[in-house]
Amino acid sequence: MNREEITLLGFEIVAFAGDARSKLLEALTAAQQGDFDRAEQLVAAANECIVEAHHTQTALLQKEAAGDDLAFSVTLMHGQDHLMTTLLLKDMMSHMIELYKRGS
């Protein structure tokens, strides 16, 4: 894969992780307002975005494992960073939403 292709995949990961992040923060707001069904729907939608980001990431890992020389891309590194922090946010949101449920 050339650098341009790697960069585009980086943007794809950023987009999916960014969408997931937005949905997770929206889920927290729904939980704060006591709308736990909506919060759960948003977490599920965020999970779908995360799965898509993982598909892109896995495709790259498979290419590298097969011996392809992947070009370095700061955009891909940025995408990986977004995905990692979104995964952490997902874990935190699950706990925070549960705390709101117990408090209501």
Steps between C-alpha positions, in 0.01 A plus 500: 500500500625844422501797735182650353306176555627476859405863561147438371464203732621721784225750419250214498604394850483862619147535358367179656667567836377861495143392431522248783638764736216739419240229557656403833495858626140533382422179690639654817275803454200271450589312820534828690146582389376157609442372145677167545341332197640776277837476674515126429403555136777755460757271662394223260535738204843604627600134520406457133730789408779348708456166324538676164817672617631163617429348158718764338770455762492119463534523122818702547636259759436208268682670214799572720499144637498371141823689437369813331713804566258763629590864456509713815214744533445752777131486410492129573678560830241769577222252418650241731515761775133590446398136508696428816355795690149417375535146633596642838206741485266210422611317812461812713155580357373153590597559862367856510167404344467222758564753777222724363264200492571422865446861598158530339 
